[in-house]
Each structure stands twice: as structure tokens, then as C-alpha cells.
């Protein structure tokens, strides 16, 4: 029944055909179960394991690699190759792909946990009226129409419509669903509001929320998926994970690279058609296969096989650094997404605030000489911890607050007129409440005021253990005053009272809404000397004015405290006793902002990141909190920057677009509104981070580009998130964004390094094929260079230091290409040199080397017809391993020098020297040691078709390799001089990689 909140009690009962005195009959239960289903969140269909595995291979580059591996293996068999060499290349490629697939499968299975943990918020049991009798049943057995009884501490088992109040009031904590700071008072009357949100449905008890005060009966109107919790589940199921900006750019780069590879492979094959019939191949078909093998080698050279592994390693290193900042990353790619975040939608309750009600103001009558003199005191502390001080209006701390009569009586009333519990949880290391947050705030106030009697009281309290300290002062007053009778809170009186006995003296303490309590007071307790004086019209007006200021301007939740001496021996209270009270004081409380939030939000603004505060609280309360945070001081007022959910929905679409661009505060929201906000911002090409801690935040957290959950938040929010703030500190987000930006810069550097290296390999094979000289590099040698030689320095580039001004730059655009036109030209130049140097090393050995045959160049070009001609040299010279070893070593050494070029995109090596990244230096040394190992260790040299080099050959290798540094220094100089050097190559646009909108689906 979707509109139960708008129907009267009798209409709802008639709809389900239930008698409120007897409940449903067994036959009705069976019928309703068949019509409405069970009270369980249905199990969502899991993706079969085999589909998850196959999904990991659904990538163009991966498919090309698999094809290359298969073709390589087939060609090896056709050529009659056996042993390790035939299987090595395809085996290594497939092992790498299998490892990446395993990581992908693990990530996807973790994502499904959020939906499972949503079940934890369903109640286990319920007290149900059936066949005229109450019984305790499993909550899963409830059906719509069941009459359920709820009381304090009870978790609501389904969506219920109130039908009968068994106490004066019923209050429910529904913060996990709506994010409201305070518990909500429920009522029986129907709601007439149109477009009612959860907060407006004051007669509905939502599944998973908790009763904090009172007792009532209600009828089940929604079960399972048809509850508020069920709608959150559906919303999470509908949310598809968006690819991160870097992932999209890498995918686009993969598509671009695949097209280039395909073109070059076909070109190489076509260029060599004339050589298919060469006698050395033994026929046209074998010649075609030979050059097809060269094309496959070209594909292997062009694809950076190590790129996925290096990206993963760099992101993993970033997560380790972020963990030290208390930001625990659950999804590796989200590390990089932080770097281009443009909007942070922050939940207010529990994120910007502590979600712990605290008394911040006390207002008492100091004295009444000629007129009322009102004294105000401030109270520090923003949590439930009994840590904080009381200070006067001038800011001076009171050493022993309990020596002042009004503060002493406020502490007594707060401790005694109270039904909540404050305790220390050693497992979590924090103080927890049971009961109303406002009542716990009063308990904490009593602890901060302390006890009278001796000067060392504050320091003596600090010597107690945290468990003892939690309610030490409260327990003292409870031992001094024996509770005799309690007059519960009711909506008409708006107050509660408790009768206590102390040493043959009976006294009644009362607390409640200021307008109700002050109107019943006839006397006032003065704070200067503890005297009691009559309440006058002037004093009453002054108190009401001060209350209006606290509740209106400062938007504090106010309570008035009073007391009354009762006749000795009285054993019960009546409403008539709540007259002729003595006013003690006013207390103002709020859900306080976190102290570090202001600085963090200002840092976000400096970094070009907009913060939108999102909350279920009402507009005025939220605006007040935002002003207290101080991060919105640049706004003269909130007009045009602050909207309730209903106000925003009523705007025309064009005005909604404008409002989104100016919005700083979004109030009275429910889960669907948060998700809608994220989607609307994403449609404007914003990269959205969503913070939150409640179940209500989970759909929006999952939908956002990066979802951030609080460490103290619900398991559902954490499981739906990409990152968890272990310290619940909004400021940690700023440090995480800086780290994300640095990681992206480093990722960009090693991607560029690998691109230029691979261009070099492609140029090498392509030039050799065009010139008609023997293969310069064997496929197994290319694989070694790609995986080991490229991989280690590329990973070490991830340790490049963070730029000092990383948080002063505006967020990069998500559509920004990883490699722009000018940069692609730079790395094309570098890559061309790498390839040409490798070919020159190969040719040098044949023509000029003292240890080589010193052939004329024409003989080298006609090597394939050697067996059909008479020559002065043996044809076996073309099988010698020296030339390919020189080529491979040139390729390795030139790429080591090129790694040093990537310490910075534009800064010279004279400014940022190699030792600024010792990890890179170490990786270069290790790479060279590994290369020397395969050259000089017998079995390895045979495996990789290499041979030891002489010192003369090493000298040539160095001569050919070092110029790459000089070339890149010149290109960097051009970049610095021209601020990016807009080189367009006659391209239609500046990016070599295609651009797409971030949120295209």
C-alpha cells in the first residue's frame, strides 16, 4: 500500500480487512503472503563465475594479444619448433592475462557485498497480533495487514502505519534512512503533503529504523522489496559501475593502438609480397607465413603487455600511501579518479558534523538587582566524550562550574530527569549512547559541569578510567537522589518531570520545550547567590527573547530546566504538580561541526573543487551549520545556493541546470534525491565524489564516480564505496585528492614512457622489413624487453615526487587525453630514434664490427638469396646471434636513458636529477643486471638467442643510446619556451586519442 501515509487509520485497516483488536486470521495470513510476498529482501541473481572470467577478456588489446599468442604458437608448430621456445612467448602472454583477469574477478565479487549487508538492517523478530493473541514471530513471517507492537529499543521489522499510541509519544531514530540529526516524533494523523518525502511521512515507521522512546501499535503496509530499505536495494541494483576517466582513456588508447597495429601489420605484409617467392623460404606459402610471423612480432612489439600490470602496481603503491593518511581504498582505479574530482557532495550529518548532539550554550538568570541580568555560558566539546569545559561570555574558563548554583542545579536536573545511558565501548574506543541523543547530550553536560565540594574535582575526574568516567557524575546524583515517580513526556505538555527524594526532602525536576516550561514558572533561581526570586513579566519577556535568539538566529535545539520542592512523603506525580515551578536555566544544543572541516573545505575551493552539502535536515538548521563551519563565508546569503529537494524538483529544467551550477546546500532529501543529484551533476560532465555514512547514502555512493564512506558508518555504505575514511575526517579527502593527482601525473609519465619504448620497437621491426634485412629481434627478445626491461623502470616512475603546487591547480578535465598532439610528436621522435638506433646497431655489426663479417650493404639486403649464389662468406653468418644481441642491448640501454627523461614531463635532468627518485635508479641498475645475466649465463643466453658482447660492442651500444637524452632535452626546452608548444600536425584537433564525454554509456 504505497499511500498509507495519506489514508486515515480506519481506511488502512479496511484496505487490509483486519480487526485492530484481533489481528489477521490464519487464512488471511496465507492469502496475504501469496498476494504480497515474504518480508525478505529477495536474493539478487549473481553473475555466474564463468561469465565474470570471460568479461575480463572483453577488451580489444587483450583480444589482439590472445590472437598473437595463438598465431605465434601455431606458426611455431608449422615450422617444426619444439621445446621451451615454441611455448614460451604464448605462455607468458596468457599468464599475464590470467593474472589480470583474477584481479578483475575479485574486484567484481567484492562489489556484491553491499547488497548482502543491507539485510543486516532487517529486524529478526516482531511482536504480532494474530487470532486475538500476541506472539513473537520471525520478522520474515510478517505480511501486510499484520498488527505489530513496537517499543523502546525495538528495530522496526517492516514498513508500518501507526494505528494506536500506547504511551504519550513515540520517537524513532531514522538517521540511517534520512540522515536527520534528531529522532522523529511519530503520530497517528494522515499526511496531507503532496510529493511527501520520508521526513514528511510522520505516521510511517520505516523498516530498519529504531524506536528510542515510547510504545505503539502499527499495521504492516510494506514488506521485503516494497519497503524503504527495499527501494534502496533496487536503486543499488540499477546502478552500473562507471569506468574511471583513466580506464576510459586507456580503453580509447587501446582502440586507437589496435587500429594502428592492424594497419602497420597489413602494410608490412603487403610491402614484402615480392619476397614471398624467395628461395630461402622454400615456396610462396612458406614465404607468406614467414612475413606473417614478422607481422605478429610487430603486433607483440606494439602492444605494451606490461601496461595493465604497471598501472595496477602504481595504483596499489598509491593506496598504500593513502592508507597512511587514513584513506582506505577499496577500488584501485578510484585512486586516480580523485585527481579529476570537480564536485564533492558531502553528507552533513556525521561527515561535516559529529552526529553527536552536544550542549553548546547555557543561559541562566545571574541576578535581579534593578532588572534581569541574563548570563550566558559556552560549553566546549563536540562528541559524547565527557571532555570539555564551561566558559563565560568573555571566554574565560570556569575552574569549578558546579560552584555556581544554576549550573549545579542544571547538572542535577540533566542527570536525574533523564532516561538515556552513556557508556564507553572499549572495542571501538569511543563513547556510545542508548536512548535519545538530546538526553545523552544532557548527561554529557552533567559530566562537564562536574561535582561540587572540593577544589581538585576536575583533575580527580580525569584520573578515572574511561569506563568509570563515562557517567561518574550522573551516577553520583542518581545515588544522592532516589527516583520516586516519573511523569512521561507528552505532546500536549511538551515536558517531562521526575520526583526524587533526598534526605527527607522531596524535589521535582522538569525539562521540556522552553515555551511550555517558562509559562509554568513562578520563581527563578539566581546564579550569583542561589536565592529564589519571583518571576516577573520583564524577566519572562527577557527569557523568551533569549530563547528566540538561540532557537532562531543560532538554530539551537533548546530545552528549559526547572525544579520544585514537593511535600514530604509524596509518592506520585500528576500534571497539576507541574505548576509554580522554579526556573533554573536554558540549554541550547546542536549537532556540532567537526573542527577541521573549515580548513579542508577551503583547500577544496583553492583546488577548484566545489562542495555541496547534502542533508535530510531542514533548511534553516543546515544553513546554520554551514555558517558555523565557516567555509561558506564567501556567500553573502544562501539565496540561489540553498534548495530543499521539493523546491529543486519544482524548478523548470533550464532553471535546474543553473541551480546545479550554483548549489552549495541541498536539504530535506531522501535516498532517491541524492542519487538524482549525482546523476544530474554527471550529466553536466562533473566528476562527482559522494561522501556519506548511512544506509540512505549507499545508492548515491555507488552511483558517484567515487563513493566515500565514513569508517564509523554502516557496513552498507562502506561496501558500496570506493574509499573509506578511517578517521571519519572530511579533511582526509583533501589529502587523498592531492595523492590522486600525483598518482595520475606519475601514471601519465610511465604510460608515455611505455608508448615511446613500444614505438621504438615497432619502428625497428618495420624499418628492418622495409629494408629487407634479417630480423633484428626475435619475438622472445621483444617479450623480454616489454615485460622486464620496460616494466621495472615504468613501475619506479610511479615513485616520482608529488609537485608542491599539486593542490593549487584546477581539476584536470576527465576528457583530457593521456597523450596530446605535441606530446605524441615528442614521443614519436623519441620512439623513432630508439627504433633507428636498434637497426643501426644491427647493421653496424655486419658492416663495421671487427668481430663481424664486414659485408657490403647490398649483400645484407640480399641475405635471403645467399643459398642460391656463390659468396665469399658462409650463409650461416646470418644465423649468428651477435647482431640481434647488439640490437637488443641497444634497445635496453636506450630505454634506460629514456626512463631518466620521464622524471618530469617538461623539467630538465639538470633541475630534477636522477637521484630525486632513487627507486628509478635502482630499477635501472636491476634491469641492467638482469640483461647482463641473460647475456653471460649459458642456458639463458640460448633461451633468448643472445651471446656475450665484447667491450668494443658495449662502447658502440653506449654511443648509440646516449643521444636520446640530448634529443629529449631539446624537446623539453621547446615545451617550456612555448608553454606547451601547440603543435597540431594538421590534425583537426589537439588530441591524438579520441575524446568522449565522461558519462557516455
Residue pairs with C-beta under 8 A, 6 or more apart in sequence:
1 7
1 12
1 15
1 16
1 144
1 161
1 221
1 222
4 12
4 161
4 203
4 204
4 221
4 222
5 161
5 190
5 191
5 196
5 200
5 201
5 203
5 204
6 190
6 191
6 192
6 196
7 15
7 161
7 190
8 190
9 161
9 162
9 163
9 164
9 188
12 161
12 163
12 219
12 221
13 19
13 20
13 163
13 219
16 24
16 32
16 144
16 145
16 219
17 28
17 145
18 24
18 28
18 145
18 146
18 147
18 219
20 147
20 163
20 164
20 217
20 219
21 132
22 129
22 131
22 132
23 128
23 129
23 130
23 131
23 132
23 146
23 147
24 32
24 130
24 131
24 143
24 145
24 146
24 147
25 130
25 131
26 130
26 131
28 145
29 130
29 143
29 146
32 143
32 144
32 145
33 143
36 143
36 144
36 223
36 226
37 223
37 224
37 225
37 226
38 140
38 223
38 224
39 122
39 139
39 140
39 141
39 142
39 143
39 157
39 158
39 220
39 223
39 224
40 119
40 122
40 140
40 224
41 118
41 119
41 122
41 224
41 225
41 229
41 230
41 233
42 224
42 225
44 112
44 115
44 237
46 112
47 55
47 108
49 105
52 104
52 105
52 108
52 109
53 101
53 105
55 104
55 108
56 62
56 100
56 101
56 104
56 105
57 63
57 66
57 97
57 101
59 251
59 254
60 251
60 254
60 255
60 258
61 254
61 257
61 258
61 303
62 97
62 100
64 258
64 261
64 299
64 303
65 93
65 97
65 300
65 303
65 305
66 93
66 94
66 97
68 93
68 296
68 299
68 300
68 303
69 89
69 90
69 93
69 94
70 90
71 292
71 296
72 89
72 90
72 293
72 296
72 300
72 779
73 86
73 87
73 89
73 90
75 289
75 292
75 293
75 296
76 85
76 86
76 87
77 86
78 289
79 289
84 943
85 780
85 943
88 780
88 783
88 943
89 300
89 779
89 780
89 783
92 783
92 787
93 300
93 305
93 783
96 305
96 306
96 308
96 309
96 787
99 309
100 308
100 309
100 312
103 312
107 331
107 332
110 330
110 719
111 241
113 719
114 236
114 698
114 702
114 716
114 719
114 720
115 233
115 236
115 237
116 719
117 715
117 716
117 719
118 229
118 232
118 233
118 236
118 695
118 698
118 716
120 715
120 716
121 155
121 176
121 207
121 208
121 229
121 695
121 714
121 716
122 139
122 157
122 207
122 208
122 229
123 139
123 154
123 155
123 156
123 157
123 207
123 208
124 138
124 139
124 155
125 136
125 137
125 138
125 139
125 157
126 136
126 137
126 138
126 139
126 142
126 146
126 148
126 157
126 158
127 134
127 135
127 136
127 148
127 149
127 150
128 134
128 135
128 136
128 137
128 141
128 142
128 146
128 147
128 148
128 149
129 146
129 147
129 148
129 149
129 217
130 146
134 149
139 157
139 158
142 148
142 157
142 158
142 220
142 223
143 220
143 223
144 220
144 221
144 222
144 223
145 219
145 220
146 219
146 220
147 163
147 217
147 218
147 219
148 157
148 158
148 160
148 217
148 218
148 219
148 220
149 166
149 215
149 216
149 217
150 156
150 160
150 170
150 205
150 211
150 215
150 216
150 217
150 218
151 211
151 214
151 215
151 216
152 211
152 212
152 213
152 214
152 215
152 435
153 210
153 211
153 434
154 210
154 211
155 208
155 209
155 210
156 172
156 205
156 206
156 207
156 208
156 209
156 210
156 211
157 207
158 207
158 220
158 221
158 222
158 223
158 227
159 204
159 205
159 206
159 207
159 220
159 221
159 222
159 223
159 226
159 227
159 228
160 204
160 205
160 218
160 219
160 220
160 221
161 203
161 204
161 205
161 218
161 219
161 221
162 170
162 186
162 187
162 188
162 203
162 204
162 205
162 216
162 217
162 218
163 188
163 217
163 218
163 219
164 188
164 216
164 217
164 218
165 188
165 214
165 216
166 214
166 215
166 216
166 217
167 214
167 215
167 216
167 488
168 214
168 488
168 489
168 490
168 491
169 185
169 213
169 214
169 488
169 489
169 490
169 491
170 185
170 186
170 211
170 213
170 214
170 215
170 216
171 183
171 184
171 185
171 186
171 211
171 212
171 213
171 214
171 436
172 183
172 184
172 186
172 205
172 206
172 209
172 210
172 211
172 212
173 183
173 184
173 209
173 210
173 211
173 212
173 437
174 180
174 183
174 184
174 198
174 206
174 209
175 181
175 349
175 350
175 355
175 616
175 694
176 208
176 209
176 694
176 695
176 696
176 714
177 198
177 206
177 208
177 209
177 228
177 229
177 670
177 671
177 694
177 695
177 696
178 198
178 199
178 616
178 670
178 696
179 347
179 348
179 349
179 350
179 615
179 616
179 617
179 669
179 692
179 694
179 696
179 697
180 199
180 349
180 616
180 617
181 349
181 353
181 355
181 357
181 437
181 591
181 617
181 621
182 357
182 437
182 438
182 557
183 212
183 213
183 436
183 437
184 199
184 202
185 202
185 491
186 202
186 203
186 205
186 216
187 202
187 203
187 491
188 203
189 202
189 203
190 203
191 200
191 201
191 202
191 203
193 200
195 646
195 649
197 645
197 646
197 668
197 669
197 670
197 673
198 204
198 206
198 228
198 616
198 670
199 616
199 668
199 670
204 221
205 211
205 218
206 227
206 228
206 229
207 222
207 227
207 228
207 229
207 230
208 228
208 229
208 695
212 435
212 436
213 419
213 435
213 436
213 489
222 228
222 230
224 230
225 233
225 234
229 695
231 671
231 672
232 671
232 695
232 696
232 698
232 699
235 671
235 672
235 675
235 699
236 698
236 699
236 702
236 720
239 675
239 699
239 702
239 703
240 1001
241 702
242 682
242 705
242 999
243 251
244 333
244 334
244 336
244 337
244 705
245 336
245 337
245 340
245 687
245 814
245 815
245 998
246 311
246 333
246 336
246 337
246 744
246 747
246 818
247 333
248 814
248 996
248 998
249 816
249 817
249 818
249 993
250 307
250 311
250 751
250 818
252 993
252 994
252 995
252 996
253 751
253 818
253 819
253 993
255 994
256 992
256 993
256 994
257 302
257 303
260 302
261 298
261 299
261 302
261 303
264 298
264 302
264 762
264 766
265 295
265 296
265 298
265 299
266 295
267 766
268 291
268 294
268 295
268 298
268 765
268 766
268 769
268 770
269 291
269 292
269 295
271 769
271 770
272 291
272 294
272 769
272 772
275 281
275 287
275 291
275 772
275 864
276 284
276 287
276 288
276 291
277 283
277 284
277 287
278 287
278 864
278 865
279 864
279 865
279 867
279 868
280 864
280 865
280 866
280 867
281 287
281 290
281 864
291 769
293 779
294 765
294 769
294 775
296 779
297 765
297 775
297 777
297 779
297 782
298 762
298 765
298 766
298 769
300 779
300 782
300 783
300 786
301 758
301 761
301 762
301 764
301 765
301 777
301 782
301 786
302 758
302 761
302 762
303 758
304 754
304 755
304 757
304 758
304 786
304 790
305 783
305 786
305 787
306 754
306 786
306 787
306 790
306 791
306 794
307 751
307 754
309 791
310 750
310 754
310 791
310 794
310 795
310 798
311 747
311 751
312 332
313 795
313 798
314 743
314 746
314 747
314 750
314 795
314 797
314 798
315 332
315 333
315 335
315 336
315 743
315 747
316 332
317 798
317 799
318 329
318 335
318 336
318 739
318 740
318 742
318 743
318 798
319 329
319 332
319 335
321 739
322 328
322 329
322 335
322 723
322 735
322 736
322 739
323 329
325 732
325 735
325 736
325 739
326 711
326 725
326 726
326 727
326 729
326 732
327 723
327 724
327 725
327 726
327 732
327 733
327 735
327 736
327 739
328 711
328 723
328 724
328 725
328 726
329 335
329 722
329 723
330 718
330 721
330 722
330 723
330 724
331 722
331 723
334 706
334 722
334 723
335 739
335 740
335 743
336 740
336 743
336 744
336 747
337 687
337 705
337 706
337 722
337 740
338 689
338 706
338 723
338 736
338 737
338 739
338 740
338 741
339 737
339 740
339 741
339 742
339 743
339 744
339 811
339 812
340 687
340 744
340 811
340 812
340 813
340 814
340 816
341 609
341 687
341 688
341 689
341 705
341 706
341 737
341 740
341 811
342 608
342 609
342 610
342 686
342 687
342 688
342 811
343 609
343 610
343 611
343 612
343 681
343 686
343 687
343 688
343 689
344 604
344 609
344 610
344 611
344 612
344 688
344 689
344 690
344 691
344 733
345 612
345 614
345 666
345 674
345 677
345 678
345 681
345 688
345 689
345 690
345 691
345 700
345 704
346 352
346 611
346 612
346 613
346 614
346 691
346 730
347 614
347 615
347 690
347 691
347 692
347 693
347 694
347 697
348 613
348 614
348 615
348 617
348 622
348 625
349 355
349 591
349 615
349 616
349 617
349 693
349 694
350 693
350 694
350 710
350 712
350 713
350 728
351 691
351 692
351 693
351 710
351 728
351 730
352 593
352 594
352 597
352 613
352 625
352 629
352 730
353 591
353 592
353 593
353 594
353 625
354 382
354 383
354 591
354 592
354 593
354 594
355 591
355 693
356 382
356 383
356 384
356 433
356 437
356 441
356 591
356 592
357 437
357 438
357 440
357 441
357 557
357 589
357 590
357 591
358 379
358 381
358 382
358 383
358 388
358 441
358 444
358 589
358 590
358 591
358 592
359 379
359 441
359 442
359 444
359 445
359 587
359 588
359 589
360 378
360 379
360 556
360 588
360 589
360 590
360 592
361 376
361 377
361 378
361 379
361 550
361 554
361 556
361 586
361 587
361 588
362 376
362 377
362 378
362 379
362 390
362 407
362 410
362 445
362 585
362 586
362 587
362 588
363 374
363 375
363 376
363 377
363 543
363 546
363 547
363 550
363 585
363 586
363 587
363 588
364 374
364 375
364 377
364 406
364 407
364 410
364 525
364 527
364 584
364 585
364 586
365 372
365 373
365 374
365 375
365 406
365 524
365 525
365 526
365 527
365 539
365 543
365 583
365 585
366 373
366 374
366 375
366 526
366 527
366 528
367 373
367 526
367 527
367 528
367 529
368 524
368 526
368 533
368 536
368 539
371 538
372 536
372 538
372 539
372 542
372 543
374 542
374 543
374 546
375 392
375 393
375 527
376 392
376 393
376 546
377 390
377 391
377 392
377 393
377 398
377 401
377 407
378 390
378 391
378 392
378 393
378 395
379 388
379 389
379 390
379 391
379 445
379 448
380 388
380 389
380 391
381 387
381 388
381 389
381 444
381 448
382 592
382 593
382 594
382 595
383 430
383 431
384 422
384 430
384 431
384 432
384 433
384 440
384 444
385 430
385 431
385 444
386 422
386 431
386 444
386 447
386 448
386 461
386 469
386 470
386 472
386 473
387 448
388 444
388 448
389 397
389 398
389 448
390 397
390 398
390 401
390 407
390 448
390 449
391 397
391 398
392 398
398 404
398 407
399 458
400 450
400 452
400 455
400 457
400 458
401 407
401 411
401 448
401 449
401 450
402 408
402 411
402 449
402 450
402 451
402 452
402 457
403 452
404 527
405 525
405 526
405 527
405 529
405 530
406 525
406 526
406 527
406 584
406 585
407 449
407 527
407 585
408 449
408 452
409 525
409 561
409 563
409 584
409 585
410 445
410 449
410 561
410 584
410 585
410 587
411 445
411 446
411 449
411 450
411 473
411 477
412 446
412 477
412 481
412 509
413 509
413 510
413 511
413 561
413 562
413 563
413 584
414 442
414 443
414 445
414 446
414 511
414 561
414 587
415 442
415 443
415 446
415 473
415 474
415 477
415 478
416 477
416 478
416 481
416 483
416 498
416 500
416 509
417 496
417 497
417 498
417 509
417 510
417 511
417 561
418 439
418 442
418 443
418 474
419 435
419 436
419 439
419 486
420 433
420 434
420 435
420 436
420 439
420 440
420 443
421 433
421 434
421 435
421 440
421 471
422 431
422 432
422 433
422 440
422 443
422 444
422 447
422 470
422 471
422 474
423 431
423 432
423 434
423 467
423 470
423 471
424 430
424 431
424 432
424 466
424 467
424 469
424 470
425 431
425 432
426 466
426 467
428 712
430 712
431 466
431 470
433 440
438 557
438 559
438 589
441 589
442 511
442 559
442 587
443 471
443 474
445 587
446 473
446 474
446 477
447 461
447 469
447 470
447 471
447 472
447 473
447 474
449 473
450 457
450 458
450 461
450 473
451 457
451 473
451 476
454 460
461 469
461 472
461 473
462 469
464 472
480 502
481 500
481 501
481 502
481 507
482 500
482 501
482 502
483 498
483 499
483 500
484 499
484 500
484 501
484 506
484 570
484 571
484 572
485 498
485 499
485 571
485 572
485 573
486 496
486 497
486 498
486 499
486 573
487 496
487 497
487 498
487 499
487 573
487 574
487 575
487 577
487 578
488 496
489 495
489 496
489 512
493 512
493 516
493 575
493 578
494 512
494 513
494 515
494 516
495 510
495 511
495 512
495 513
495 516
495 517
495 578
496 510
496 511
496 512
497 508
497 509
497 510
497 573
497 577
497 578
498 508
498 509
498 510
499 506
499 507
499 508
499 566
499 570
499 572
499 573
500 506
500 507
500 508
500 509
504 568
505 565
505 568
506 565
506 566
506 567
506 568
506 569
506 570
507 563
507 564
507 565
507 566
508 563
508 564
508 565
508 566
508 573
508 577
508 578
509 561
509 562
509 563
510 517
510 520
510 561
510 562
510 563
510 564
510 578
510 581
511 517
511 559
511 560
511 561
511 562
512 559
512 560
513 558
513 559
513 560
514 543
514 544
514 547
514 551
514 558
514 559
514 560
514 586
515 544
515 547
516 560
517 560
517 561
517 562
517 581
517 583
518 540
518 543
518 544
518 547
518 560
518 583
520 562
520 578
520 579
520 580
520 581
521 535
521 540
521 562
521 581
521 582
521 583
522 534
522 535
522 579
522 580
522 581
522 582
523 532
523 533
523 534
523 535
523 580
523 581
523 582
523 583
524 532
524 533
524 534
524 535
524 539
524 582
524 583
525 531
525 532
525 563
525 582
525 583
525 584
525 585
526 532
526 533
532 582
535 583
543 583
543 586
546 586
547 558
547 560
547 586
550 556
550 558
550 586
550 588
551 557
551 558
551 588
554 588
554 590
554 624
555 590
555 620
555 621
555 623
555 624
555 625
556 588
556 589
556 590
557 588
557 589
557 590
558 586
558 587
558 588
558 589
559 586
559 587
559 589
560 583
560 585
560 586
561 584
561 585
561 586
561 587
562 581
562 582
562 583
562 584
563 581
563 582
563 584
564 577
564 580
564 581
564 582
566 577
590 624
590 625
590 628
591 625
592 628
593 625
593 628
593 629
594 729
594 730
596 729
596 730
596 731
597 629
597 631
597 730
597 731
598 629
598 630
598 631
599 731
600 729
600 730
600 731
600 733
600 734
601 611
601 629
601 631
601 730
602 631
603 731
603 734
603 807
604 610
604 611
604 733
604 734
604 737
605 611
605 631
605 634
606 807
606 808
607 734
607 737
607 738
607 807
607 808
607 809
607 810
607 811
608 809
608 810
608 811
609 737
609 811
610 664
611 631
611 664
612 663
612 664
612 665
612 666
612 677
613 622
613 625
613 626
613 664
613 665
613 666
614 666
614 669
614 674
614 677
615 622
615 665
615 666
615 667
615 669
616 667
616 668
616 669
616 670
616 696
617 625
617 667
617 668
618 667
618 668
619 642
619 644
619 665
619 667
619 668
622 642
622 665
622 667
623 638
623 642
623 665
626 632
626 638
626 664
626 665
632 638
632 641
632 664
635 641
635 664
638 664
638 665
640 659
640 662
641 662
641 663
641 664
641 665
642 663
642 664
642 665
642 666
642 667
643 651
643 659
643 663
643 665
643 666
643 667
644 666
644 667
644 668
645 666
645 667
645 668
645 669
645 670
645 673
646 668
648 656
648 659
648 666
648 673
651 659
656 680
657 684
660 680
660 681
660 684
661 684
666 673
666 677
669 677
670 696
671 696
671 697
671 698
671 699
671 700
672 699
674 690
674 692
674 696
674 697
674 699
674 700
675 699
675 700
675 703
677 700
678 688
678 690
678 700
678 703
678 704
679 703
681 688
682 688
682 705
682 998
682 999
683 999
685 814
685 815
685 997
685 998
685 999
687 705
687 706
687 811
687 814
687 998
688 704
688 705
688 706
689 704
689 705
689 706
689 707
689 708
689 733
690 697
690 700
690 701
690 703
690 704
690 706
690 707
690 708
691 697
691 701
691 708
691 709
691 710
691 725
691 730
691 733
692 698
692 700
692 701
692 707
692 708
692 709
692 710
692 713
692 717
693 709
693 710
693 712
693 713
693 714
693 717
693 728
694 713
694 714
694 717
695 714
695 716
695 717
697 709
697 713
697 717
698 714
698 716
698 717
698 719
698 720
699 720
700 707
701 707
701 708
701 709
701 717
701 720
701 721
702 720
702 721
706 722
706 723
707 720
707 721
707 722
707 723
708 721
708 722
708 723
708 724
708 725
708 733
709 717
709 718
709 720
709 721
709 723
709 724
709 725
710 717
710 724
710 725
710 728
711 718
711 724
711 725
711 726
711 727
711 728
712 728
713 728
718 724
723 736
725 732
725 733
726 732
734 807
737 807
738 802
738 806
738 807
739 802
741 802
741 806
741 807
741 809
741 812
742 802
742 803
742 806
743 798
744 812
745 800
745 803
745 806
745 905
746 797
746 798
746 799
746 800
747 798
748 818
748 905
749 797
749 800
749 902
749 904
749 905
750 794
750 795
750 797
750 798
750 902
751 818
751 819
752 818
752 819
752 823
752 827
752 902
752 905
753 790
753 793
753 794
753 797
753 898
753 899
753 901
753 902
754 790
754 794
755 819
755 827
755 831
756 827
756 830
756 831
756 834
756 898
757 785
757 790
757 831
757 834
757 895
757 898
758 786
758 790
758 831
759 827
759 828
759 830
759 831
759 832
759 834
759 835
760 830
760 831
760 832
760 833
760 834
760 835
760 838
760 891
760 894
760 895
761 777
761 782
761 785
761 786
761 834
761 835
761 838
761 891
762 831
762 835
763 831
763 832
763 834
763 835
763 836
763 839
764 776
764 777
764 834
764 835
764 836
764 838
764 839
764 887
764 891
765 775
765 776
765 777
766 835
767 835
767 836
767 839
768 774
768 775
768 776
768 839
768 842
771 839
771 861
772 861
772 862
772 864
773 839
773 842
773 843
773 860
773 861
773 863
774 842
774 860
774 863
774 878
774 883
775 884
776 838
776 839
776 842
776 883
776 884
776 887
777 785
777 838
777 884
777 887
777 888
777 891
778 884
778 944
778 945
780 943
780 944
780 945
781 884
781 888
781 944
781 945
781 946
784 888
784 934
784 944
785 888
785 891
785 892
785 895
788 927
788 930
789 891
789 892
789 895
789 896
789 927
789 930
789 931
790 895
792 923
792 924
792 926
792 927
793 895
793 896
793 899
793 920
793 923
793 924
793 927
794 899
795 923
796 899
796 917
796 919
796 920
796 922
796 923
796 924
797 899
797 902
797 903
797 917
797 920
799 917
799 919
799 920
800 903
800 904
800 916
800 917
800 920
801 916
801 917
814 998
815 995
815 996
815 997
815 998
817 991
817 992
817 993
817 995
818 993
819 827
819 991
819 992
819 993
820 990
820 991
820 992
821 983
821 984
821 985
821 987
821 989
821 990
821 991
821 992
822 975
822 980
822 981
822 982
822 983
822 990
823 905
824 992
825 983
825 985
826 968
826 971
826 975
829 967
829 971
830 898
830 901
830 964
830 967
830 968
830 971
833 894
833 963
833 964
833 967
834 891
834 894
834 895
834 898
834 964
837 890
837 891
837 894
837 960
837 961
837 963
837 964
838 887
838 888
838 890
838 891
838 894
839 887
840 890
840 960
841 883
841 886
841 887
841 889
841 890
841 956
841 957
841 960
842 883
842 884
842 886
842 887
843 857
843 860
844 886
844 956
845 851
845 852
845 882
845 883
845 886
845 953
846 852
846 853
846 854
846 855
846 860
846 883
847 854
847 855
847 856
847 857
847 860
848 854
849 882
849 886
849 952
849 953
849 956
850 952
851 882
851 950
851 952
851 953
852 882
852 883
853 873
853 877
855 873
855 877
859 871
859 873
862 869
863 878
866 875
866 878
867 875
881 941
881 945
881 946
881 947
882 947
882 949
882 953
884 945
884 946
885 935
885 946
885 947
885 949
886 949
886 953
886 956
886 957
888 946
889 931
889 935
889 949
889 953
889 954
889 957
890 957
890 960
890 961
892 927
892 928
892 931
893 928
893 957
893 958
893 961
894 960
894 961
894 964
896 924
896 927
896 928
896 961
897 961
897 962
897 964
897 965
898 964
898 968
899 920
899 923
899 924
900 909
900 914
900 920
900 924
900 965
901 909
901 964
901 965
901 968
903 909
903 912
903 914
903 916
903 917
903 920
904 911
904 912
905 975
906 972
906 975
906 976
907 972
908 969
908 972
908 973
909 965
909 969
914 920
914 921
915 921
933 940
934 940
934 941
934 943
934 944
934 946
935 941
935 946
935 947
935 948
935 949
936 948
941 947
941 948
949 957
974 981
975 981
982 990
984 990
989 995
